[in-house]
């Protein structure tokens, strides 16, 4: 029997990518296509007094300079945050060019459209905008401007903290971080007089269609969104951004295809970022290390119009056992573009603070950090008062400690040495919600002996094409090469977002159900088609085994291949459709279980005080994420997330110039991300405990959890090496020299 699930399978779309045949959004070209370049505001706070487009409009190749007065109707979308086919969600609620008010640096104020990209760039630069300017507020200090909202509460956290034998009370900061996928945001828009076709850089084509239909004022059936390949998104491409509506409006206005590619600098201004966050963590504990109180109060910055709230308390209520807990959030308005989801929104910054504070508590108590976590293991989710569907954090901690050699750790600061370097060892726990989105899929069996699976989800570079091929091949008993996967088009059955680690868990039940119904349709055909001499043999019903239809109870060889059955019946294809409802955090109704993935990161750093050199030299991660459908792509997901964690801990920070409000380091030379030289060999171990309450295979998503806790583990290792506790990321050499 063929088995594709759990096997290390190279990506089925890999040959297309390495040969250059995979077409990304900006690769699309159409006859008569025009190029659009936005004109960006050079202030962060004020109003437009006048736009002079006269010179730009006369430049060679320029077809139009579009502004609020002549771009045609664009509307705000009415949010529907229910996950599924009717979802309507975006983070920047203001429609592009809606008014003359400037609320952040780089806000689009006009659009130059020309025959070539170079002509459009020149025309955009020639547009003159006069402003009525006011001083912007981009200050990093976050005094809350909204009332603190209680996110989770049990017991009396304040009184328990005051009475605690041991206390930790510290504030942890995280700077704004900017998504920097290699593929820039892009939109290619076509309009035929009635219908729009949009090639997009989208992590959710169905939601993208729904949003754009509202913004353009047309029925959904008049909008088609296509994303066949995505050069990563990390959450920044989950929701539509204003360039998409601008490209569509330009195509409508000019009657020709329009391509708009956001520049790298614009990526720092107009398509989201992880916001600046400050978290005050207060822990109370007994001298034996039992937590008695946990308070987490965070503030994140938000744009002047939008209410993005980074859910830093996502993991906190269930992570450890504590009878008294209070979590609150607040916003601080700033003249910046809308914040948005970045890989592991909420839990990643939240665990940076709470896992750092737990390490501080362990040092204060003189207790091993691993043992402190083990001694506060909960029996249920104390936030929801629900049993866990599956929880193996204790095994992650024990396995990680054993494989890392944690027992050899000298707990004294700066005491461990190797080759003249000071070693620091740190660790942190991690968690991410386990859930699934609603999903639909169709599976076809074809006369040529192959199968095809359709779903309007998308592959953002994480291996969705391969996962769906594995699922379909496993269900039908076919070789992987016999399965074609069709994704990324809103004409297909509505599929899930590629975000929140919820897509894989969603497609599993839908694809398995669709394959089962396709087999039912095939058997029905076999039992009714005249002259096949399959049905009725010994009075047995028909069965399907690994590509063959045969009488039930008889060997598969007694029947015929499904391709032969289709040929004899004169039928080209049979198909079946399946669907699954949302479950967990993305479902509806009251959950019966608390579903999460868990893990632990163990980190070694080296410190050379003579030359002030700090490096991450070893990372070992142990992950409890249910059954792993493809260990090869799964391991790659954790490794990539850990690399992002190294960048988060040591390098990444978006800085805003206080006078103009613009991002100072809006390029990949000045915004530093982890490069190969910064990354050691990474070791990843999966503990496979299938969580069948989430889906039949017991698989959970793993896109986010590898980033959760990594920065805290690095900062904890830095303290062990240097004795300097860094509570504001990124860790700077200047911090360690003091």
C-alpha positions as CSV (number, residue, x, y, z in Angstrom):
1,X,0.0,0.0,0.0
2,X,1.3,3.4,-0.9
3,X,1.9,5.8,1.9
4,X,2.7,9.5,1.3
5,X,1.8,11.0,4.6
6,X,4.7,11.5,7.0
7,X,7.3,11.1,4.3
8,X,10.0,13.6,3.4
9,X,8.6,14.8,0.1
10,X,10.4,17.4,-2.0
11,X,8.1,20.2,-3.2
12,X,6.2,19.1,-6.2
13,X,6.4,22.7,-7.6
14,X,10.1,22.8,-7.1
15,X,11.1,22.2,-10.7
16,X,8.8,25.1,-11.9
17,X,10.5,27.4,-9.4
18,X,14.2,26.5,-10.1
19,X,13.6,26.5,-13.9
20,X,11.9,30.0,-13.8
21,X,8.6,28.6,-15.1
22,X,6.6,29.5,-12.0
23,X,4.9,32.8,-12.7
24,X,4.7,35.3,-9.8
25,X,2.4,38.3,-9.9
26,X,4.8,40.8,-11.4
27,X,5.8,38.2,-14.1
28,X,2.4,38.6,-15.8
29,X,2.4,40.6,-19.0
30,X,-0.6,41.4,-21.3
31,X,-0.9,43.2,-24.6
32,X,-1.2,47.0,-24.1
33,X,-0.2,46.8,-20.4
34,X,0.5,50.0,-18.6
35,X,2.6,50.6,-15.5
36,X,1.5,52.5,-12.4
37,X,3.6,54.2,-9.8
38,X,2.1,55.8,-6.7
39,X,3.0,59.3,-5.6
40,X,3.8,59.1,-1.9
41,X,3.3,61.9,0.6
42,X,6.5,63.4,2.0
43,X,4.9,64.4,5.3
44,X,3.3,62.2,8.0
45,X,0.6,64.6,9.3
46,X,-1.3,67.4,7.6
47,X,-3.5,68.0,4.5
48,X,-3.0,68.3,0.8
49,X,-3.4,72.0,-0.3
50,X,-2.8,71.5,-4.0
51,X,-1.6,68.8,-6.5
52,X,0.0,70.1,-9.6
53,X,0.1,67.3,-12.3
54,X,0.5,69.6,-15.3
55,X,4.1,68.9,-16.0
56,X,3.9,65.2,-15.3
57,X,0.8,64.7,-17.5
58,X,2.8,66.0,-20.5
59,X,5.8,63.7,-20.2
60,X,6.4,61.0,-22.8
61,X,4.4,57.8,-22.5
62,X,2.2,59.1,-19.7
63,X,-1.4,58.0,-20.0
64,X,-2.9,59.5,-16.9
65,X,-2.1,61.1,-13.5
66,X,-4.9,59.9,-11.3
67,X,-5.9,61.7,-8.1
68,X,-9.0,61.9,-5.9
69,X,-10.8,64.1,-8.4
70,X,-10.5,61.8,-11.4
71,X,-9.8,58.2,-10.3
72,X,-13.5,57.2,-10.1
73,X,-15.4,55.7,-7.2
74,X,-13.6,53.7,-4.6
75,X,-15.4,52.7,-1.4
76,X,-14.5,51.4,2.1
77,X,-15.1,47.7,2.7
78,X,-17.5,46.7,5.4
79,X,-15.7,44.2,7.6
80,X,-16.9,40.7,8.2
81,X,-14.3,39.0,10.4
82,X,-16.0,35.5,10.3
83,X,-13.4,33.2,8.6
84,X,-14.7,31.5,5.5
85,X,-16.0,32.3,2.0
86,X,-17.8,35.5,3.2
87,X,-14.9,37.0,5.1
88,X,-14.2,40.6,4.4
89,X,-11.1,41.8,6.3
90,X,-8.4,44.4,5.8
91,X,-6.2,46.5,8.2
92,X,-6.2,49.9,6.4
93,X,-9.9,50.8,6.4
94,X,-9.5,54.0,4.5
95,X,-10.0,53.7,0.8
96,X,-7.1,55.0,-1.3
97,X,-7.3,58.7,-2.1
98,X,-10.4,59.0,0.0
99,X,-9.7,62.5,1.3
100,X,-6.9,65.1,1.5
101,X,-5.9,64.3,5.0
102,X,-2.3,62.9,5.4
103,X,-2.0,60.5,8.4
104,X,1.3,58.8,7.7
105,X,4.5,59.3,5.7
106,X,4.3,57.6,2.3
107,X,0.5,57.6,2.1
108,X,-0.5,57.5,-1.6
109,X,-1.8,60.8,-2.9
110,X,-1.9,60.2,-6.6
111,X,-1.0,57.6,-9.3
112,X,1.1,58.0,-12.4
113,X,0.3,55.6,-15.2
114,X,2.5,55.3,-18.3
115,X,3.5,53.0,-21.1
116,X,6.7,51.9,-19.3
117,X,7.8,51.6,-15.7
118,X,10.5,54.1,-16.2
119,X,8.1,56.6,-17.6
120,X,5.7,56.1,-14.7
121,X,8.5,56.6,-12.2
122,X,9.6,59.8,-13.8
123,X,6.0,61.1,-14.0
124,X,5.4,60.3,-10.3
125,X,8.5,62.2,-9.4
126,X,7.3,65.2,-11.4
127,X,4.0,65.5,-9.6
128,X,4.2,68.5,-7.2
129,X,2.2,68.4,-4.0
130,X,1.8,71.3,-1.6
131,X,0.9,70.4,2.0
132,X,-0.4,72.1,5.1
133,X,1.9,70.3,7.5
134,X,1.7,69.5,11.2
135,X,4.3,67.9,13.4
136,X,4.0,64.1,13.4
137,X,4.0,61.8,16.4
138,X,6.2,58.8,15.8
139,X,7.6,58.7,19.3
140,X,8.6,55.2,20.5
141,X,7.5,55.7,24.1
142,X,4.0,54.4,24.3
143,X,1.8,56.2,26.8
144,X,-1.6,54.5,26.2
145,X,-4.2,56.7,24.5
146,X,-7.1,54.3,25.0
147,X,-8.4,52.7,28.1
148,X,-6.8,49.4,29.1
149,X,-9.1,46.6,27.9
150,X,-9.2,43.4,30.0
151,X,-8.3,40.5,27.7
152,X,-8.3,37.7,30.2
153,X,-8.7,37.5,34.0
154,X,-9.1,35.1,36.8
155,X,-8.6,35.4,40.6
156,X,-7.2,38.6,42.1
157,X,-3.8,39.1,40.4
158,X,-3.1,42.5,42.0
159,X,-3.5,41.3,45.6
160,X,-1.7,38.0,44.9
161,X,1.2,39.9,43.4
162,X,1.4,42.2,46.4
163,X,1.5,39.2,48.8
164,X,3.9,37.1,46.7
165,X,7.1,35.9,48.4
166,X,9.1,36.6,45.2
167,X,8.3,39.2,42.6
168,X,9.4,40.2,39.1
169,X,8.2,43.5,37.7
170,X,9.7,44.5,34.4
171,X,8.8,46.1,31.1
172,X,9.9,44.6,27.8
173,X,10.0,46.5,24.5
174,X,9.8,45.4,20.9
175,X,10.4,47.9,18.1
176,X,8.4,48.1,14.9
177,X,9.4,45.3,12.5
178,X,8.8,45.4,8.8
179,X,8.0,42.4,6.6
180,X,10.7,42.0,4.0
181,X,9.8,39.1,1.7
182,X,11.9,39.0,-1.5
183,X,8.8,39.4,-3.6
184,X,7.4,42.9,-3.4
185,X,3.7,43.5,-3.1
186,X,2.2,43.8,-6.6
187,X,-1.1,43.9,-8.4
188,X,-1.8,43.3,-12.1
189,X,-5.4,44.4,-13.0
190,X,-7.5,43.7,-16.0
191,X,-11.0,45.1,-16.7
192,X,-13.2,44.0,-19.7
193,X,-15.9,46.6,-19.1
194,X,-17.8,44.4,-16.6
195,X,-15.3,42.0,-14.9
196,X,-12.1,42.5,-13.1
197,X,-9.2,40.0,-13.1
198,X,-6.6,40.7,-10.5
199,X,-3.2,38.9,-10.3
200,X,-2.2,39.5,-6.7
201,X,0.4,38.9,-4.0
202,X,-2.1,37.5,-1.6
203,X,-2.2,35.1,1.3
204,X,-6.0,34.9,0.9
205,X,-7.5,35.1,-2.6
206,X,-11.1,34.6,-1.4
207,X,-11.0,37.4,1.2
208,X,-9.1,39.6,-1.3
209,X,-11.9,39.2,-3.9
210,X,-14.5,40.0,-1.3
211,X,-12.7,43.2,-0.2
212,X,-12.0,44.4,-3.7
213,X,-15.6,43.8,-4.8
214,X,-16.8,46.1,-2.1
215,X,-14.1,48.7,-2.8
216,X,-14.9,48.7,-6.5
217,X,-18.6,48.7,-6.0
218,X,-19.3,45.5,-8.0
219,X,-20.7,42.0,-7.2
220,X,-18.2,39.4,-6.1
221,X,-18.8,37.4,-9.2
222,X,-17.4,40.3,-11.2
223,X,-14.0,40.0,-9.5
224,X,-11.5,37.2,-10.0
225,X,-8.3,37.0,-7.9
226,X,-5.4,34.8,-8.9
227,X,-2.2,34.0,-6.9
228,X,-0.5,30.9,-8.2
229,X,2.9,31.5,-6.6
230,X,3.9,33.8,-3.8
231,X,7.4,34.9,-2.8
232,X,6.6,34.7,0.9
233,X,4.4,37.0,2.9
234,X,5.0,36.4,6.6
235,X,1.5,37.8,7.3
236,X,2.1,41.1,5.4
237,X,0.1,39.7,2.4
238,X,-2.8,38.3,4.4
239,X,-5.1,41.3,3.7
240,X,-5.4,43.6,0.7
241,X,-3.5,46.9,0.6
242,X,-4.4,50.1,-1.2
243,X,-2.2,49.4,-4.2
244,X,-4.6,46.7,-5.3
245,X,-7.6,49.0,-5.5
246,X,-5.5,51.7,-7.2
247,X,-4.4,49.3,-10.0
248,X,-8.0,48.1,-10.5
249,X,-9.3,51.6,-10.7
250,X,-6.6,52.6,-13.1
251,X,-7.5,49.6,-15.4
252,X,-11.1,50.7,-15.2
253,X,-10.3,54.3,-16.0
254,X,-8.0,53.5,-19.0
255,X,-9.5,50.3,-20.3
256,X,-6.1,48.6,-20.4
257,X,-4.2,46.2,-18.1
258,X,-2.3,47.9,-15.4
259,X,0.7,46.6,-13.3
260,X,1.6,48.2,-10.0
261,X,4.6,46.9,-8.1
262,X,5.3,48.4,-4.6
263,X,8.9,49.6,-4.2
264,X,11.1,48.3,-1.4
265,X,10.8,51.7,0.3
266,X,7.0,51.7,0.0
267,X,7.1,48.3,1.8
268,X,8.1,50.2,4.9
269,X,5.3,52.7,4.6
270,X,2.1,51.4,3.1
271,X,1.7,47.6,3.5
272,X,1.8,47.0,7.2
273,X,4.4,46.1,9.9
274,X,4.5,44.6,13.4
275,X,3.9,47.6,15.7
276,X,6.0,48.9,18.5
277,X,5.0,47.1,21.7
278,X,5.7,47.7,25.3
279,X,4.7,45.0,27.9
280,X,4.8,45.3,31.6
281,X,5.1,41.8,33.2
282,X,4.5,41.2,36.9
283,X,5.1,37.7,38.2
284,X,4.5,36.6,41.8
285,X,5.7,33.2,43.1
286,X,6.5,31.2,46.1
287,X,10.1,30.6,47.1
288,X,9.6,27.0,45.8
289,X,8.8,28.4,42.3
290,X,5.0,28.1,42.2
291,X,3.4,30.9,40.3
292,X,0.8,32.8,42.3
293,X,0.2,35.8,40.1
294,X,0.7,36.9,36.5
295,X,-0.1,40.3,35.2
296,X,0.6,41.3,31.6
297,X,-0.3,44.8,30.4
298,X,0.7,45.8,26.9
299,X,0.4,48.8,24.7
300,X,1.0,48.7,20.9
301,X,1.1,51.6,18.5
302,X,-1.7,51.9,16.0
303,X,-2.3,54.3,13.0
304,X,-4.5,57.3,13.4
305,X,-7.6,55.6,11.8
306,X,-7.2,51.9,12.5
307,X,-7.6,49.8,15.6
308,X,-5.0,47.0,15.1
309,X,-4.5,45.3,18.4
310,X,-1.5,42.9,18.8
311,X,-2.9,40.1,20.9
312,X,0.2,39.6,23.1
313,X,-1.9,37.6,25.6
314,X,-2.8,34.9,23.1
315,X,-0.7,32.2,24.8
316,X,-0.5,33.6,28.3
317,X,-3.7,32.3,29.9
318,X,-3.0,28.7,29.1
319,X,0.8,28.5,29.0
320,X,1.4,27.8,32.7
321,X,-0.6,27.2,35.8
322,X,-1.3,30.3,37.8
323,X,-4.5,30.9,39.9
324,X,-4.4,34.7,39.6
325,X,-4.0,36.4,36.2
326,X,-4.9,39.6,34.5
327,X,-4.1,40.6,31.0
328,X,-4.9,44.0,29.5
329,X,-4.2,45.9,26.3
330,X,-4.2,49.5,25.1
331,X,-3.4,51.5,22.0
332,X,-1.2,54.5,21.4
333,X,-2.0,56.4,18.2
334,X,0.9,57.3,15.9
335,X,1.4,58.9,12.5
336,X,2.4,55.6,10.9
337,X,0.7,53.3,8.4
338,X,-1.6,50.6,9.6
339,X,0.0,47.8,11.6
340,X,-0.8,44.2,10.5
341,X,-0.1,40.6,11.3
342,X,3.5,39.5,11.2
343,X,4.4,35.8,11.6
344,X,3.0,34.7,14.9
345,X,1.0,37.8,15.7
346,X,0.3,38.2,19.4
347,X,1.9,35.1,20.7
348,X,5.4,35.9,19.4
349,X,5.8,39.3,21.0
350,X,3.8,38.1,24.0
351,X,6.1,35.1,24.6
352,X,9.2,37.4,24.2
353,X,8.1,39.2,27.3
354,X,6.6,36.4,29.4
355,X,9.4,33.9,28.7
356,X,12.0,36.5,29.5
357,X,10.3,37.3,32.8
358,X,10.1,33.6,33.7
359,X,13.9,33.4,33.2
360,X,14.4,36.4,35.5
361,X,12.2,34.7,38.0
362,X,14.3,31.5,37.7
363,X,17.5,33.4,38.4
364,X,15.9,35.2,41.3
365,X,14.8,31.9,42.8
366,X,17.9,30.0,42.0
367,X,15.9,27.4,40.2
368,X,16.7,25.9,36.8
369,X,14.6,27.6,34.1
370,X,13.5,24.2,32.7
371,X,12.5,23.0,36.1
372,X,10.6,26.2,36.8
373,X,8.4,25.6,33.7
374,X,7.9,21.9,34.5
375,X,6.7,22.7,38.0
376,X,4.0,25.1,36.7
377,X,2.5,22.7,34.2
378,X,-1.3,23.1,34.0
379,X,-3.7,20.2,33.9
380,X,-6.3,22.2,31.8
381,X,-6.4,25.5,30.0
382,X,-7.1,27.6,33.0
383,X,-8.1,30.6,30.8
384,X,-10.9,28.7,29.1
385,X,-11.5,26.1,31.7
386,X,-11.3,23.4,29.1
387,X,-9.2,20.3,28.7
388,X,-6.4,20.4,26.1
389,X,-7.0,18.5,22.9
390,X,-3.3,17.5,23.1
391,X,-0.5,19.0,25.2
392,X,3.1,17.7,25.4
393,X,5.1,20.7,26.5
394,X,6.7,18.7,29.3
395,X,8.0,16.2,26.7
396,X,9.3,19.1,24.6
397,X,11.2,20.5,27.6
398,X,12.6,17.1,28.7
399,X,13.6,16.0,25.2
400,X,15.2,19.4,24.4
401,X,17.1,19.4,27.6
402,X,18.4,15.9,27.0
403,X,19.4,16.5,23.4
404,X,21.0,19.9,24.1
405,X,23.0,18.6,27.0
406,X,21.3,21.0,29.5
407,X,22.5,19.0,32.5
408,X,26.0,20.2,31.7
409,X,25.0,23.9,32.1
410,X,26.9,25.8,34.8
411,X,24.3,28.2,36.2
412,X,26.9,30.9,37.1
413,X,27.0,33.9,34.8
414,X,30.0,33.8,32.4
415,X,31.3,30.6,33.8
416,X,31.1,28.5,30.7
417,X,34.1,28.7,28.3
418,X,35.0,27.1,25.0
419,X,38.0,27.9,22.7
420,X,38.5,31.2,24.5
421,X,34.8,32.2,24.1
422,X,32.3,32.8,26.9
423,X,29.2,30.6,26.4
424,X,25.7,31.4,27.3
425,X,22.9,28.9,27.4
426,X,19.2,30.0,27.4
427,X,15.9,28.4,26.7
428,X,12.2,29.3,26.4
429,X,8.9,27.6,25.9
430,X,6.6,28.3,23.0
431,X,3.0,27.9,22.0
432,X,0.7,28.7,19.1
433,X,-3.0,28.2,18.7
434,X,-4.1,25.2,16.8
435,X,-7.1,25.7,14.6
436,X,-8.5,25.3,11.2
437,X,-10.4,27.6,8.8
438,X,-13.5,26.6,6.8
439,X,-12.5,25.0,3.5
440,X,-13.9,23.3,0.4
441,X,-12.1,21.2,-2.2
442,X,-12.9,19.1,-5.3
443,X,-11.1,15.9,-6.4
444,X,-11.3,14.6,-10.0
445,X,-10.4,11.1,-11.3
446,X,-9.5,11.4,-15.0
447,X,-9.5,9.0,-17.9
448,X,-5.7,9.2,-18.3
449,X,-5.2,7.6,-14.9
450,X,-4.4,10.8,-13.1
451,X,-6.2,12.9,-10.5
452,X,-6.6,16.6,-9.9
453,X,-7.4,18.5,-6.7
454,X,-8.9,22.0,-6.7
455,X,-9.0,24.5,-3.9
456,X,-8.9,28.3,-3.7
457,X,-6.3,28.4,-1.1
458,X,-2.8,29.4,-2.1
459,X,0.8,28.3,-1.7
460,X,2.9,31.1,-0.1
461,X,6.1,29.2,-0.4
462,X,5.4,26.8,2.5
463,X,4.6,23.7,0.5
464,X,0.8,23.7,0.1
465,X,1.0,22.3,-3.4
466,X,2.9,19.3,-2.0
467,X,0.7,18.8,1.0
468,X,-2.5,18.7,-1.2
469,X,-0.7,16.3,-3.6
470,X,0.2,14.0,-0.7
471,X,-3.3,14.0,0.7
472,X,-4.9,13.3,-2.6
473,X,-2.3,10.6,-3.6
474,X,-2.7,9.0,-0.1
475,X,-6.5,8.9,-0.4
476,X,-6.6,7.5,-3.9
477,X,-3.6,5.2,-3.6
478,X,-1.8,6.8,-6.5
479,X,1.8,7.8,-7.1
480,X,2.4,11.5,-6.2
481,X,3.4,12.2,-9.8
482,X,-0.1,11.3,-10.9
483,X,-1.8,14.1,-9.0
484,X,-2.2,17.6,-10.3
485,X,-2.8,20.4,-7.7
486,X,-4.7,23.5,-8.8
487,X,-4.7,26.4,-6.3
488,X,-4.8,30.2,-6.0
489,X,-7.9,31.2,-8.0
490,X,-11.2,32.4,-6.7
491,X,-13.0,30.4,-9.4
492,X,-12.1,27.3,-7.4
493,X,-13.9,25.9,-4.4
494,X,-13.4,28.5,-1.6
495,X,-10.3,27.7,0.4
496,X,-8.6,29.1,3.6
497,X,-6.2,31.9,4.2
498,X,-2.5,30.9,4.3
499,X,-2.0,32.3,7.8
500,X,-2.4,31.6,11.4
501,X,-1.0,28.1,10.9
502,X,-4.6,27.1,10.0
503,X,-4.5,26.2,6.3
504,X,-3.0,22.6,6.5
505,X,-5.4,21.6,9.2
506,X,-8.3,23.0,7.1
507,X,-7.5,21.3,3.8
508,X,-7.0,17.8,5.3
509,X,-10.7,17.1,6.1
510,X,-11.9,18.8,2.9
511,X,-9.6,17.0,0.6
512,X,-10.1,13.6,2.2
513,X,-13.9,14.0,2.0
514,X,-13.6,15.1,-1.7
515,X,-11.5,12.1,-2.5
516,X,-13.9,9.8,-0.8
517,X,-16.8,11.2,-2.8
518,X,-14.9,10.9,-6.0
519,X,-14.4,7.2,-5.3
520,X,-18.1,6.9,-4.5
521,X,-18.9,8.4,-7.9
522,X,-16.5,6.1,-9.6
523,X,-18.0,3.0,-7.9
524,X,-21.5,4.2,-8.8
525,X,-20.4,4.5,-12.4
526,X,-18.9,1.0,-12.3
527,X,-22.1,-0.5,-10.8
528,X,-24.3,1.0,-13.5
529,X,-22.3,1.2,-16.6
530,X,-23.4,-1.6,-19.1
531,X,-20.9,-4.2,-20.2
532,X,-18.3,-3.7,-17.5
533,X,-19.0,-7.0,-15.8
534,X,-17.8,-5.7,-12.4
535,X,-21.0,-5.3,-10.5
536,X,-22.9,-8.4,-9.6
537,X,-20.0,-10.8,-9.7
538,X,-20.9,-13.1,-6.8
539,X,-23.4,-10.4,-5.9
540,X,-20.7,-8.3,-4.3
541,X,-20.7,-4.5,-4.3
542,X,-17.7,-2.7,-5.7
543,X,-14.6,-1.5,-3.9
544,X,-11.7,0.7,-4.7
545,X,-8.1,-0.1,-3.8
546,X,-5.1,1.8,-4.9
547,X,-6.4,2.9,-8.3
548,X,-8.4,-0.2,-9.1
549,X,-12.1,-1.0,-9.0
550,X,-13.0,-4.5,-8.0
551,X,-15.7,-6.6,-6.4
552,X,-15.6,-6.2,-2.6
553,X,-13.9,-9.1,-0.9
554,X,-11.9,-10.0,-4.0
555,X,-8.3,-9.0,-4.8
556,X,-7.8,-5.7,-6.7
557,X,-6.3,-7.6,-9.6
558,X,-9.7,-9.1,-10.2
559,X,-11.0,-5.7,-11.3
560,X,-9.7,-3.0,-13.5
561,X,-7.8,0.3,-13.2
562,X,-10.1,3.3,-12.8
563,X,-8.8,4.8,-16.0
564,X,-9.9,1.7,-17.9
565,X,-13.3,1.8,-16.2
566,X,-13.7,5.5,-17.3
567,X,-12.7,4.7,-20.9
568,X,-15.1,1.7,-21.2
569,X,-17.9,3.8,-19.7
570,X,-17.1,6.7,-22.1
571,X,-16.7,9.1,-19.2
572,X,-13.8,11.6,-19.1
573,X,-13.9,12.3,-15.4
574,X,-15.7,11.7,-12.2
575,X,-15.4,14.0,-9.2
576,X,-16.3,14.6,-5.6
577,X,-16.5,17.7,-3.5
578,X,-15.8,18.0,0.2
579,X,-15.8,20.7,2.8
580,X,-14.9,21.3,6.5
581,X,-16.0,23.8,9.0
582,X,-13.8,26.0,11.0
583,X,-12.6,24.7,14.3
584,X,-10.7,26.1,17.3
585,X,-9.9,29.8,17.3
586,X,-11.1,30.0,13.7
587,X,-14.4,28.1,14.2
588,X,-17.8,28.9,15.4
589,X,-19.6,28.0,18.5
590,X,-18.2,27.1,21.9
591,X,-15.1,24.8,21.7
592,X,-15.0,21.6,23.6
593,X,-11.2,21.6,23.9
594,X,-8.3,24.0,24.0
595,X,-6.1,23.3,21.0
596,X,-2.5,24.5,20.7
597,X,0.9,23.4,19.6
598,X,3.8,23.6,22.0
599,X,7.6,23.5,21.9
600,X,10.9,24.5,23.5
601,X,13.9,26.3,22.1
602,X,17.4,25.8,23.5
603,X,20.1,28.3,22.5
604,X,23.8,28.7,22.8
605,X,25.5,32.1,22.2
606,X,29.2,32.9,22.2
607,X,30.5,36.2,23.6
608,X,34.0,37.8,23.0
609,X,34.2,40.8,25.3
610,X,37.6,41.8,23.9
611,X,36.2,42.6,20.5
612,X,32.5,42.9,21.6
613,X,31.4,40.0,19.4
614,X,28.1,38.2,20.1
615,X,27.0,35.2,18.0
616,X,24.2,32.6,18.1
617,X,26.2,29.4,17.8
618,X,23.6,26.7,18.4
619,X,19.8,26.4,18.4
620,X,17.8,23.2,19.1
621,X,14.0,23.2,18.8
622,X,11.6,20.5,19.9
623,X,8.1,20.9,18.6
624,X,4.8,19.2,19.5
625,X,2.6,20.0,16.5
626,X,0.6,16.8,16.1
627,X,1.3,14.5,13.1
628,X,3.8,16.0,10.6
629,X,2.5,15.5,7.1
630,X,5.8,16.3,5.4
631,X,8.8,16.4,7.7
632,X,11.0,17.9,5.1
633,X,8.9,21.1,4.5
634,X,7.9,21.0,8.2
635,X,11.5,21.2,9.4
636,X,12.1,24.0,6.8
637,X,9.2,25.9,8.4
638,X,10.7,25.7,11.9
639,X,14.2,26.5,10.6
640,X,13.0,29.6,8.7
641,X,11.1,30.8,11.8
642,X,14.1,30.4,14.0
643,X,16.1,32.5,11.5
644,X,13.5,35.2,11.8
645,X,13.8,34.9,15.6
646,X,17.5,35.5,15.4
647,X,16.8,38.6,13.3
648,X,14.1,39.7,15.8
649,X,16.5,39.3,18.8
650,X,19.6,40.8,17.3
651,X,18.9,43.0,14.3
652,X,15.5,44.0,13.2
653,X,14.1,47.5,14.0
654,X,12.3,50.1,11.9
655,X,13.3,53.6,12.9
656,X,11.2,56.7,12.2
657,X,12.6,60.1,11.7
658,X,10.8,62.4,14.3
659,X,10.5,65.5,12.1
660,X,9.2,64.0,8.8
661,X,7.8,60.8,10.3
662,X,9.3,58.7,7.6
663,X,11.1,55.4,8.1
664,X,14.8,56.1,8.2
665,X,16.1,52.6,7.3
666,X,13.6,51.7,4.5
667,X,15.9,49.4,2.5
668,X,17.7,46.1,2.9
669,X,21.0,47.8,3.4
670,X,20.0,49.6,6.5
671,X,17.2,47.3,7.8
672,X,19.2,44.4,9.0
673,X,17.9,40.8,8.7
674,X,19.7,37.6,9.7
675,X,22.0,36.5,6.9
676,X,23.6,33.1,6.4
677,X,26.7,34.1,8.4
678,X,24.4,34.9,11.4
679,X,22.7,31.5,11.4
680,X,24.3,28.4,13.0
681,X,23.3,24.8,12.2
682,X,19.7,24.4,13.4
683,X,18.5,21.2,14.9
684,X,14.7,20.5,14.8
685,X,12.9,17.6,16.5
686,X,9.2,16.8,16.1
687,X,7.3,14.9,18.8
688,X,4.5,13.3,16.9
689,X,1.4,13.0,19.0
690,X,-1.5,13.2,16.5
691,X,-4.3,15.6,17.6
692,X,-7.3,13.9,15.9
693,X,-9.8,16.3,17.5
694,X,-8.6,18.9,14.9
695,X,-8.7,16.6,11.8
696,X,-8.5,13.0,10.8
697,X,-4.7,12.9,10.5
698,X,-4.1,14.7,13.7
699,X,-2.0,17.4,12.0
700,X,-1.6,21.0,13.3
701,X,-0.1,23.9,11.5
702,X,3.6,24.9,12.2
703,X,4.2,28.1,10.3
704,X,4.3,30.3,13.4
705,X,5.4,28.3,16.4
706,X,9.1,28.2,15.4
707,X,9.3,32.0,15.9
708,X,7.5,32.0,19.2
709,X,9.9,32.1,22.1
710,X,13.1,32.2,20.0
711,X,14.0,35.8,20.8
712,X,13.5,35.2,24.6
713,X,15.7,32.1,24.5
714,X,18.4,34.2,22.8
715,X,18.1,37.0,25.3
716,X,18.2,34.5,28.2
717,X,21.4,33.0,26.8
718,X,22.9,36.4,26.5
719,X,22.2,37.1,30.2
720,X,23.9,33.8,31.1
721,X,27.0,34.7,29.1
722,X,27.2,38.4,30.0
723,X,25.2,39.1,33.1
724,X,23.3,41.9,31.2
725,X,19.6,41.5,31.1
726,X,18.3,43.1,27.8
727,X,14.6,43.9,27.9
728,X,14.4,46.1,24.7
729,X,15.0,44.4,21.4
730,X,17.1,44.2,19.3
731,X,20.0,43.3,21.6
732,X,22.8,45.8,20.8
733,X,26.5,45.5,21.5
734,X,26.2,48.8,23.4
735,X,23.8,47.1,25.8
736,X,26.4,44.5,26.6
737,X,29.3,46.9,27.0
738,X,27.5,48.7,29.9
